[in-house]
Amino acid sequence: MALEFKNICKKEYEVTIIAPISLKLKPGIFNTILGPTLSGKTTLLRLMAGLDKPTSGEIWHKEINVTKLPVQKRNVAMVYQQFINYPNMTVFENIASPLRVKKIAEKEVKSRVHKVAELLKISPLLNRRPTELSGGQQQRTALARALTKEAELVLLDEPLANLDYKLREELREELPRLFEETGATVVYTTTEPSEALLLGGYSATLHEGRITQYDPTQSLYRDPKSLIAAKTFSDPPLNTVEVEKNGEGIFLEDGVHWKTSKYTNIPNGNYTLGFRAHHLKLSSTKNDDLKLAGEVLVTELSGSESFVHLKVNVNNWVVHTHGIYNFLEEEQIGMFLSLSNCYLFDTEGERVYAK
């Protein structure tokens, strides 16, 4: 049941919304599209659903060209960030509505509705109307309708964004399990790297309408192939610094450098060094740690963690560390970084690997 894009492009008034994309999603698992607001996530889902038509290229599903097939003839379910329920129907009838369209027998309708309502913990709400529900209960109703439809392709457009924190956490754990039982191909969009990691499966990073990488989620996070993919999959933002490779040295600003044999075989020249906020330490842990200094801009406290925003020469960096630190603004502090925790990118933004 694989869904495949073959050189798909979408333009509106000569503006490219989706650049030519060729991508084959893994069937029967969770596929997350991770990208910032306005990167093209919703447009991509609408193309998958058949709500929009591509300017060029083809969409294939189960080895059938469905590019021109209307949404009514596709076995697709879609749940939006802004949950949509029929206000004049009870929760039961909302969930049952796609089954009514298919003229499923009443006994089967009741069985499916009660099963999915139990899974999503909304069984006591079946006789209520949407206006009597909380936002979380309404979103669960919309998800239940998608589940009971037993669609081959389920599209979830930031479905948890408007829910409270506790409910988001619960549903993030439940959703992969719920849809795994159906065998459907699920595509889930999000702006949050942490959410993609929790959902697992495969992820695609999307930037300005372009897919920059598609891999198992954990692999994509640990092994980004480009600077854009690494930035897309980093929260707090990826720390970067321009460096020069010369002989056995990786030189940062002010003559600070690592002497290393790790990148001996790559050409001398200019590169971008990238590393995540939790890899910048306030104390040394390894022999090859490089000591750096920076000026504190602001410190954010979050429970038992601290996010320290720093100015290091011309760069703004973030340190994410466990513990509570009350640094003063403009205070000079030291920090440590290991080359083993860094990514190196060439001038085109492509990842450079040690040979």
C-alpha positions as CSV (number, residue, x, y, z in Angstrom):
1,M,0.0,0.0,0.0
2,A,3.0,2.3,-0.6
3,L,2.3,6.0,-1.6
4,E,4.7,7.4,-4.1
5,F,5.4,10.9,-5.4
6,K,7.0,10.9,-8.9
7,N,8.5,14.3,-9.5
8,I,5.5,16.1,-8.0
9,C,5.5,19.9,-8.2
10,K,2.8,22.4,-7.0
11,K,2.7,26.0,-8.1
12,E,0.2,28.8,-7.3
13,Y,0.4,32.0,-9.4
14,E,3.9,31.1,-10.6
15,V,5.0,30.7,-6.9
16,T,6.5,27.2,-6.2
17,I,4.8,25.8,-3.1
18,I,6.1,22.2,-3.5
19,A,9.4,21.8,-5.4
20,P,9.8,18.7,-7.6
21,I,9.6,15.8,-5.1
22,S,10.2,12.1,-5.7
23,L,9.5,10.1,-2.5
24,K,8.2,6.6,-1.7
25,L,6.7,6.4,1.8
26,K,7.0,3.2,3.8
27,P,3.7,1.4,3.9
28,G,1.9,0.3,7.0
29,I,4.0,2.5,9.4
30,F,4.1,6.0,10.8
31,N,5.6,8.5,8.4
32,T,6.2,11.9,9.9
33,I,6.7,15.1,7.9
34,L,8.7,17.5,10.0
35,G,9.1,21.1,9.0
36,P,8.5,24.7,10.2
37,T,5.3,26.6,9.5
38,L,4.8,27.4,5.8
39,S,7.3,24.8,4.7
40,G,4.5,23.1,2.6
41,K,3.3,20.3,5.0
42,T,-0.5,20.9,4.6
43,T,-0.1,21.3,0.8
44,L,1.7,18.0,0.6
45,L,-1.1,16.2,2.6
46,R,-3.8,17.8,0.4
47,L,-2.0,16.4,-2.7
48,M,-1.9,13.0,-1.1
49,A,-5.6,13.2,-0.3
50,G,-6.6,14.4,-3.7
51,L,-8.0,17.7,-2.4
52,D,-5.4,19.5,-4.6
53,K,-3.9,18.5,-7.9
54,P,-0.2,18.8,-8.7
55,T,1.0,21.2,-11.3
56,S,3.2,18.4,-12.7
57,G,4.3,14.9,-11.7
58,E,2.3,11.9,-10.6
59,I,1.0,10.3,-7.4
60,W,0.8,6.5,-7.2
61,H,-0.9,4.4,-4.5
62,K,-0.7,0.7,-4.4
63,E,0.9,0.8,-7.9
64,I,-2.1,2.7,-9.3
65,N,-1.8,6.3,-10.7
66,V,-4.2,8.2,-8.6
67,T,-3.1,11.7,-9.7
68,K,-6.4,12.6,-11.2
69,L,-8.6,10.5,-9.0
70,P,-11.0,12.6,-6.9
71,V,-10.9,12.4,-3.1
72,Q,-14.3,10.7,-3.0
73,K,-12.8,7.7,-4.9
74,R,-9.8,7.3,-2.6
75,N,-9.8,5.3,0.6
76,V,-8.3,8.2,2.6
77,A,-9.0,9.6,6.1
78,M,-7.8,13.1,7.1
79,V,-7.7,14.8,10.5
80,Y,-6.8,18.5,10.7
81,Q,-5.2,20.6,13.5
82,Q,-8.6,22.4,13.7
83,F,-10.8,19.4,14.5
84,I,-13.9,19.0,12.3
85,N,-17.1,17.3,13.6
86,Y,-20.7,17.6,12.5
87,P,-22.3,19.7,15.2
88,N,-25.9,18.4,14.7
89,M,-24.8,14.8,15.2
90,T,-24.0,12.9,18.3
91,V,-20.4,11.6,18.9
92,F,-21.6,8.1,17.9
93,E,-23.0,9.4,14.6
94,N,-19.9,11.5,13.9
95,I,-17.8,8.4,14.2
96,A,-20.2,6.3,12.3
97,S,-20.6,8.8,9.4
98,P,-18.1,7.3,7.0
99,L,-19.6,3.8,7.6
100,R,-23.1,5.1,6.8
101,V,-21.8,6.5,3.5
102,K,-20.4,3.0,2.7
103,K,-23.8,1.5,3.7
104,I,-22.2,-0.8,6.2
105,A,-24.6,-3.1,8.1
106,E,-25.9,-1.5,11.3
107,K,-24.5,-4.4,13.5
108,E,-21.1,-3.8,12.0
109,V,-21.4,0.0,12.5
110,K,-22.1,-0.4,16.2
111,S,-19.3,-2.9,16.6
112,R,-16.7,-0.6,15.0
113,V,-17.8,2.6,16.7
114,H,-17.8,1.0,20.2
115,K,-14.4,-0.6,19.6
116,V,-12.7,2.6,18.5
117,A,-14.5,4.7,21.2
118,E,-13.1,2.3,23.8
119,L,-9.6,2.6,22.4
120,L,-9.8,6.4,22.5
121,K,-11.5,6.5,25.9
122,I,-14.6,8.3,24.7
123,S,-17.3,5.6,25.2
124,P,-19.2,7.6,27.9
125,L,-19.5,10.5,25.4
126,L,-21.2,8.7,22.5
127,N,-24.6,10.3,23.1
128,R,-23.3,13.8,23.5
129,R,-23.0,16.4,20.7
130,P,-19.7,18.1,19.8
131,T,-20.7,21.4,21.5
132,E,-20.9,19.5,24.8
133,L,-17.3,18.3,24.5
134,S,-13.9,19.8,25.5
135,G,-11.3,20.4,22.8
136,G,-9.5,17.2,23.6
137,Q,-12.7,15.2,23.4
138,Q,-13.6,16.7,20.1
139,Q,-10.2,15.9,18.6
140,R,-10.5,12.3,19.9
141,T,-13.8,12.1,18.1
142,A,-12.3,13.3,14.9
143,L,-9.5,10.7,15.3
144,A,-12.0,8.0,16.1
145,R,-13.8,8.8,12.8
146,A,-10.6,8.4,10.9
147,L,-9.9,5.0,12.7
148,T,-13.3,3.6,12.2
149,K,-13.2,4.3,8.5
150,E,-10.3,1.8,8.2
151,A,-8.8,3.8,5.4
152,E,-5.7,2.6,3.6
153,L,-4.1,6.1,3.9
154,V,-4.5,8.2,7.0
155,L,-3.3,11.9,6.9
156,L,-2.9,13.7,10.2
157,D,-2.2,17.4,9.9
158,E,-0.7,18.5,13.3
159,P,-3.7,16.9,15.0
160,L,-2.5,17.4,18.6
161,A,-1.3,21.0,18.3
162,N,-4.3,22.6,20.0
163,L,-4.6,20.1,22.8
164,D,-3.3,20.5,26.4
165,Y,0.2,19.1,27.3
166,K,-1.0,16.0,29.2
167,L,-3.4,15.0,26.4
168,R,-0.8,15.5,23.7
169,E,1.6,13.3,25.6
170,E,-1.0,10.5,26.0
171,L,-2.0,10.6,22.3
172,R,1.6,10.7,21.1
173,E,2.1,7.3,22.8
174,E,-1.3,5.9,21.7
175,L,-1.4,6.9,18.0
176,P,1.3,4.7,16.5
177,R,-0.1,1.7,18.4
178,L,-3.7,2.5,17.3
179,F,-2.9,2.8,13.6
180,E,-0.4,-0.1,13.6
181,E,-3.4,-2.4,14.2
182,T,-5.1,-1.2,11.1
183,G,-2.1,-1.7,8.7
184,A,-2.7,1.7,7.2
185,T,0.0,4.0,5.9
186,V,-0.1,7.0,8.2
187,V,1.4,10.4,7.4
188,Y,1.6,12.8,10.3
189,T,2.8,16.4,10.1
190,T,4.5,18.3,12.9
191,T,6.8,21.3,13.6
192,E,8.3,19.7,16.6
193,P,11.4,17.5,16.4
194,S,10.6,16.0,19.8
195,E,7.2,14.8,18.6
196,A,8.7,13.1,15.6
197,L,11.2,11.3,17.9
198,L,8.4,10.1,20.1
199,L,6.3,8.8,17.2
200,G,9.2,6.9,15.7
201,G,8.7,5.2,12.3
202,Y,10.2,7.1,9.4
203,S,10.5,10.9,9.1
204,A,11.0,13.3,6.2
205,T,12.4,16.8,6.8
206,L,10.7,19.4,4.7
207,H,12.2,22.9,4.0
208,E,10.6,25.4,1.6
209,G,8.7,22.8,-0.2
210,R,11.6,20.4,-0.6
211,I,12.1,17.0,1.1
212,T,15.7,17.2,2.4
213,Q,15.9,13.7,3.8
214,Y,13.7,10.6,4.4
215,D,15.0,7.9,6.8
216,P,14.1,6.0,10.0
217,T,13.4,8.8,12.5
218,Q,16.2,7.9,14.9
219,S,18.7,7.6,12.1
220,L,17.7,10.9,10.6
221,Y,18.1,12.6,13.9
222,R,21.5,11.1,14.6
223,D,22.8,11.2,11.0
224,P,21.5,14.2,9.1
225,K,22.9,14.3,5.6
226,S,22.7,18.1,5.2
227,L,22.9,21.3,7.2
228,I,19.2,22.0,6.4
229,A,18.1,18.5,7.6
230,A,20.1,19.0,10.8
231,K,18.6,22.4,11.5
232,T,15.1,21.2,10.8
233,F,15.6,18.3,13.3
234,S,17.0,20.5,16.1
235,D,15.1,22.1,18.9
236,P,16.7,24.3,20.4
237,P,18.2,25.5,17.1
238,L,21.4,23.9,15.9
239,N,24.5,25.7,17.0
240,T,26.8,26.5,14.1
241,V,30.2,28.1,13.5
242,E,32.3,28.7,10.4
243,V,35.6,26.8,10.6
244,E,38.7,26.2,8.5
245,K,40.2,22.8,8.0
246,N,44.0,23.1,7.5
247,G,46.2,20.0,7.8
248,E,45.3,18.2,11.0
249,G,43.6,21.2,12.5
250,I,40.0,22.4,12.6
251,F,40.3,26.1,13.3
252,L,37.5,28.2,14.9
253,E,37.6,31.9,15.5
254,D,40.4,33.5,17.5
255,G,42.8,30.7,16.7
256,V,40.9,28.2,18.8
257,H,41.3,24.8,17.2
258,W,41.2,21.0,17.5
259,K,44.3,19.1,16.4
260,T,42.7,15.9,15.0
261,S,43.3,13.1,12.6
262,K,39.6,12.5,12.2
263,Y,39.2,14.7,9.1
264,T,42.8,14.4,7.8
265,N,41.7,13.1,4.5
266,I,39.1,15.8,3.6
267,P,40.3,18.8,1.5
268,N,41.6,21.9,3.3
269,G,39.1,24.7,3.1
270,N,36.1,26.4,4.8
271,Y,33.3,24.4,6.4
272,T,30.4,24.8,8.8
273,L,30.5,23.0,12.2
274,G,27.2,22.1,13.7
275,F,26.3,20.7,17.1
276,R,23.2,20.4,19.2
277,A,22.5,22.4,22.4
278,H,22.9,19.4,24.7
279,H,26.3,18.6,23.4
280,L,27.7,22.0,24.6
281,K,28.8,21.2,28.2
282,L,29.5,23.5,31.2
283,S,32.1,21.1,32.5
284,S,34.7,18.9,30.7
285,T,33.8,15.2,30.2
286,K,36.3,14.0,27.6
287,N,40.1,14.4,26.9
288,D,39.4,16.0,23.5
289,D,37.0,18.6,24.8
290,L,37.7,22.1,23.5
291,K,37.2,24.9,26.0
292,L,35.3,27.9,24.7
293,A,34.0,31.1,26.3
294,G,30.8,33.1,25.7
295,E,28.7,36.0,27.0
296,V,25.4,35.1,28.6
297,L,22.4,36.8,26.8
298,V,19.6,35.2,28.8
299,T,19.0,32.0,30.8
300,E,15.6,30.2,30.6
301,L,14.7,27.8,33.3
302,S,12.4,24.8,32.6
303,G,11.8,22.6,35.5
304,S,15.1,20.9,36.3
305,E,16.7,22.1,33.1
306,S,18.4,25.3,31.9
307,F,18.7,26.8,28.4
308,V,21.6,29.3,28.4
309,H,21.7,31.6,25.4
310,L,25.2,32.8,24.6
311,K,27.0,35.1,22.3
312,V,30.3,33.5,21.2
313,N,32.2,35.9,19.0
314,V,29.7,36.6,16.2
315,N,27.6,33.4,16.8
316,N,24.5,33.0,19.0
317,W,24.5,29.5,20.7
318,V,22.3,27.7,23.2
319,V,23.4,25.4,26.0
320,H,20.8,22.8,27.1
321,T,21.9,21.4,30.5
322,H,20.4,19.6,33.4
323,G,20.2,21.6,36.6
324,I,19.3,25.2,37.5
325,Y,21.7,27.9,36.5
326,N,21.1,31.5,37.3
327,F,23.7,33.2,35.2
328,L,23.7,37.0,35.0
329,E,23.2,38.8,31.7
330,E,26.6,39.6,30.1
331,E,28.4,37.2,32.4
332,Q,31.3,35.4,30.8
333,I,31.2,31.7,31.2
334,G,33.2,28.7,29.9
335,M,31.9,25.7,28.1
336,F,33.3,22.6,26.5
337,L,32.7,20.8,23.2
338,S,33.8,17.5,21.8
339,L,34.5,17.1,18.1
340,S,32.9,13.7,18.3
341,N,29.5,15.4,18.9
342,C,29.8,17.7,15.9
343,Y,28.7,17.5,12.3
344,L,30.8,19.0,9.5
345,F,29.2,20.5,6.4
346,D,30.8,21.8,3.2
347,T,30.1,25.1,1.6
348,E,27.0,23.6,-0.2
349,G,25.5,22.5,3.1
350,E,26.2,18.8,2.4
351,R,27.5,16.6,5.3
352,V,31.2,15.7,5.2
353,Y,32.2,12.4,6.8
354,A,35.6,11.4,8.2
355,K,37.3,8.9,6.0
